[in-house]
Amino acid sequence: MRRVRVVFCGTPKFAVPSLSQLLQVPEFEIVAVYTQPDRPRGRGQEISFTPVKEVALTAKIPVLQPAKIRAPEVEAELRALKPNVIVIIAYGQIIPARLLSIPHYGWINLHASLLPKYRGAAPINWAIVKGETKTGNTTMRIDAGMDTGEILLQQELPIAAHETAPELQARLAEAGGPLMVETLLGIVSGTLVGRAQNNAEATMAPILKRADGWIDWSFEAGEIYNRMRGFAPWPGAFTQFRGQACHLRGIPVSNEQSDEEPGTILSGGGKMRVICGQGSLLELQTVKLEGRKQVSAAEFANGARLQVKEHFGKR
């Protein structure tokens, strides 16, 4: 097999294992890496490189960081690179249709769901929130739609009962690297043929908003727990306590129920529990009032001097 010219587009940690795997395959020549511009991050607002840029610089690959990939000069630049294929993973910009025909084998994407389920920006988060017990990765050839391109390969992974979004994301990223290598080798050799998605089975995973993290205590404890796992680390799961925003973490209580109003706080015996929908109970582990450090639920209960049948706030 002749060497395949590859352009890699990606930005966060999720894309790093795939880039690292491709760099180890002699048949692939990574001719350039596109990633988002350097931006200030953290409390100090220091300029930092994207995770993909750090890997590319270590491997001495040219790094390109256009503010807008749809700019005319970027099209000319891409054409001059003469890529056989472009790999795009969590790049962070929508690719205009006029660029899709540049590489002979197309733009190949790694998407963290079993498409057509969970199309969109946050498939890992929403799979957990919706209580899925399995998910996976899909490699696909992108088209002008939102995650609607033909499926190339898929791999299924279980979702552990207590797994959070960052934990699942790390596992999917690592599994996705070898899958991308297998996909590109299959495409170039002609042994891999794509198949169309069934749009009737599609579900969406929209970008997360802060409002998604608001806890609706009428939901059952298991549903709230799934939202706590799925919305970690942002927007988290939050409510109000005595007029202040309050972030919570907890776990459902099995085989116990209460007929108190949802949102009611029960405290005693070193435990802090909240009544949820259909009488289910959520045992809190940590509490963080806005502007304060996170503490254990027991510490919070002691410090707050909870009143009988006190509630977490409603909108």
C-alpha positions in Angstrom: 0.0 0.0 0.0 1.3 3.4 -0.9 1.5 6.0 1.8 -1.7 7.8 2.5 -1.7 11.5 3.0 -3.8 12.4 6.0 -4.9 15.7 7.4 -6.1 15.5 11.0 -8.7 17.9 12.4 -9.3 17.7 16.2 -9.1 19.7 19.4 -9.8 18.1 22.8 -8.4 15.1 24.7 -11.0 12.9 23.0 -9.2 13.2 19.7 -5.7 12.5 21.0 -5.8 8.7 21.1 -6.8 8.5 17.4 -4.0 10.9 16.4 -1.5 9.0 18.4 -2.6 5.7 16.9 -2.5 7.1 13.3 1.1 8.3 13.9 2.2 4.7 14.6 1.0 3.4 11.3 3.7 3.5 8.6 1.1 3.6 5.8 -0.2 7.0 7.0 1.6 10.3 6.5 0.1 13.0 8.7 0.8 16.0 6.6 -0.9 18.6 8.8 -3.0 19.0 11.9 -5.9 21.5 12.2 -7.0 22.5 15.7 -8.8 25.4 17.4 -6.9 28.6 18.1 -5.0 28.9 21.3 -7.2 30.5 24.0 -6.9 31.6 27.6 -8.0 29.0 30.1 -8.3 28.6 33.8 -8.4 31.1 36.6 -5.1 32.7 35.4 -6.4 33.0 31.9 -3.1 31.8 30.5 -2.9 31.0 26.9 -2.7 27.2 26.5 -2.4 24.8 23.6 -5.1 22.3 22.7 -4.4 18.7 23.6 -4.2 17.8 19.9 -1.7 20.6 19.2 0.6 19.4 22.0 0.7 15.9 20.4 1.3 17.3 16.9 4.1 19.6 18.0 5.8 16.7 19.8 5.6 14.7 16.6 6.9 17.7 14.5 3.7 17.9 12.4 2.7 21.3 11.0 -0.2 22.8 13.0 -2.8 25.1 11.5 -5.3 27.0 13.6 -7.6 29.1 11.5 -10.3 31.1 13.3 -12.8 30.0 10.7 -12.2 26.9 8.6 -14.8 28.2 6.1 -12.4 31.1 5.1 -11.4 31.0 1.4 -7.7 30.9 2.2 -8.2 27.7 4.2 -9.8 26.0 1.2 -6.7 26.9 -0.9 -4.5 25.6 1.9 -6.3 22.3 2.2 -6.2 21.8 -1.6 -2.5 22.5 -1.6 -1.9 19.8 1.0 -3.4 17.2 -1.4 -4.8 14.9 1.4 -6.1 11.5 0.4 -8.3 11.5 3.5 -9.2 14.0 6.2 -9.9 12.7 9.7 -12.1 14.9 11.9 -12.7 14.3 15.6 -14.3 16.9 17.9 -12.7 19.7 15.9 -15.2 22.3 17.0 -16.3 23.9 13.7 -18.8 22.9 11.1 -17.2 22.0 7.8 -18.7 23.8 4.8 -20.0 21.5 2.0 -17.6 22.8 -0.6 -14.7 21.3 1.3 -16.1 17.8 1.5 -14.9 16.8 -1.9 -11.3 17.8 -1.4 -10.0 14.4 -0.1 -10.5 11.4 -2.4 -11.7 9.1 0.5 -13.7 11.9 2.1 -13.8 13.3 5.7 -13.9 10.5 8.2 -15.3 11.2 11.7 -15.3 9.3 15.0 -18.6 9.9 16.8 -19.1 8.7 20.4 -22.4 6.9 19.9 -24.0 4.1 18.0 -25.4 6.2 15.2 -28.1 7.0 14.3 -28.7 7.3 18.1 -27.5 10.5 19.8 -26.5 12.7 16.9 -25.2 16.0 18.0 -22.7 17.7 20.2 -23.0 15.8 23.5 -23.7 12.1 22.8 -21.8 10.8 25.8 -23.7 13.0 28.2 -27.1 12.3 26.9 -26.6 8.5 26.7 -25.9 8.5 30.5 -28.7 10.9 31.2 -31.2 8.8 29.3 -30.2 5.7 31.3 -28.6 3.8 28.5 -26.6 0.7 29.6 -24.5 0.6 26.4 -23.1 3.0 23.9 -20.1 2.9 21.5 -18.2 4.6 18.7 -19.1 5.0 15.1 -16.8 5.9 12.3 -18.6 7.6 9.4 -18.0 9.6 6.2 -19.4 13.0 6.9 -21.8 14.8 4.6 -23.6 18.1 4.8 -26.0 17.0 7.6 -25.5 16.8 11.3 -24.0 13.3 11.9 -26.0 11.9 9.0 -23.2 10.4 6.9 -22.8 6.8 6.0 -21.6 4.4 8.7 -18.3 2.7 8.2 -17.5 0.8 11.4 -19.1 0.6 14.9 -18.0 -0.8 18.3 -20.2 -1.3 21.3 -19.2 -0.5 24.9 -21.2 -1.0 28.1 -21.9 1.9 30.4 -21.1 1.1 34.0 -23.8 1.7 36.6 -21.8 4.5 38.4 -19.8 5.8 35.4 -19.7 9.5 34.9 -19.4 11.3 31.5 -15.7 12.1 31.8 -14.9 8.4 32.7 -16.9 7.1 29.8 -15.4 9.7 27.5 -11.9 8.5 28.3 -12.8 4.9 27.6 -14.5 5.7 24.3 -11.5 7.8 23.2 -9.1 5.0 23.8 -11.3 2.5 22.0 -11.8 4.9 19.2 -8.1 5.1 18.2 -7.8 1.5 16.9 -11.2 1.8 15.3 -10.1 4.8 13.3 -7.0 3.0 12.1 -9.0 0.0 11.1 -11.5 2.2 9.3 -8.8 4.0 7.2 -7.0 0.8 6.3 -10.3 -0.7 5.2 -11.3 2.4 3.1 -7.9 2.6 1.4 -7.7 -1.1 0.7 -11.3 -1.1 -0.7 -12.5 -3.8 1.7 -14.7 -1.5 3.8 -18.0 -0.3 2.3 -20.3 2.2 4.2 -24.0 1.9 4.8 -26.6 4.5 5.1 -28.1 5.4 8.4 -31.8 4.8 9.2 -33.0 8.3 9.9 -36.2 6.9 11.4 -34.2 5.6 14.3 -32.3 8.9 14.9 -32.2 10.6 18.3 -30.5 13.8 19.2 -27.9 14.9 21.7 -27.9 18.7 21.7 -25.2 20.9 23.1 -25.4 21.2 26.9 -26.8 24.3 28.5 -26.5 25.4 32.1 -30.3 25.0 32.5 -30.0 21.3 31.8 -28.3 20.9 35.2 -31.3 22.2 37.2 -32.7 19.3 39.4 -36.4 18.6 39.0 -37.2 16.8 42.2 -40.4 15.3 40.7 -38.0 13.0 38.7 -37.3 9.6 40.3 -34.0 9.4 42.2 -32.5 7.1 39.6 -33.2 9.7 36.9 -31.7 12.5 38.9 -28.6 10.3 39.6 -28.2 9.7 35.8 -28.3 13.5 35.3 -25.6 13.9 38.0 -23.4 11.4 36.2 -24.2 12.6 32.7 -23.8 16.3 33.4 -20.5 16.0 35.1 -18.4 18.1 35.3 -20.6 20.8 33.6 -23.3 22.0 34.1 -23.4 19.6 37.0 -26.7 19.0 39.0 -27.8 22.0 41.0 -30.8 23.4 43.0 -31.3 26.2 45.4 -30.9 26.2 49.2 -32.1 29.2 51.1 -31.8 31.3 47.9 -28.3 30.2 47.0 -27.3 28.0 44.1 -26.3 24.6 45.4 -24.5 21.8 43.5 -25.2 18.2 44.6 -23.9 14.7 44.2 -25.6 11.6 45.5 -26.8 8.1 44.9 -30.3 6.5 44.9 -31.5 4.6 48.0 -32.8 1.1 47.3 -35.9 -0.3 48.9 -36.9 2.8 50.8 -39.7 5.3 50.1 -41.3 8.4 51.6 -44.6 10.1 51.1 -43.2 13.6 51.8 -43.2 16.2 49.1 -40.4 16.0 46.5 -37.5 18.2 47.4 -37.9 17.6 51.1 -34.6 17.1 53.0 -34.3 14.3 55.6 -31.4 14.5 57.9 -30.3 12.2 60.7 -27.9 9.4 61.6 -25.1 11.1 59.7 -27.1 10.9 56.5 -28.7 13.5 54.3 -31.5 12.4 52.0 -33.8 14.1 49.6 -37.3 13.0 48.6 -37.7 12.6 44.8 -40.5 11.6 42.4 -42.8 8.7 43.3 -41.4 8.7 46.9 -37.9 7.6 45.9 -34.9 8.7 47.9 -31.6 10.2 46.9 -28.8 10.0 49.5 -26.5 13.0 49.1 -22.7 12.6 49.2 -21.4 16.1 48.6 -22.9 19.6 48.7 -21.3 22.8 47.3 -22.9 26.2 47.8 -22.1 28.8 45.2 -18.9 30.5 46.2 -17.9 28.0 48.8 -15.9 24.8 48.8 -17.4 21.3 48.4 -18.1 19.5 51.6 -19.6 16.2 52.6 -23.4 16.0 53.0 -22.9 15.3 56.7 -20.7 18.4 57.2 -23.2 20.5 55.3 -26.2 19.2 57.4 -24.3 20.0 60.6 -23.3 23.5 59.5 -26.7 24.4 58.0 -28.7 23.4 61.1 -31.4 22.0 58.9 -35.0 22.5 60.0 -37.6 19.8 60.0 -39.0 19.2 56.5 -36.8 21.9 54.9 -36.8 21.9 51.2 -34.4 22.4 48.4 -35.6 25.3 46.3 -37.9 25.4 43.3 -37.6 27.7 40.3 
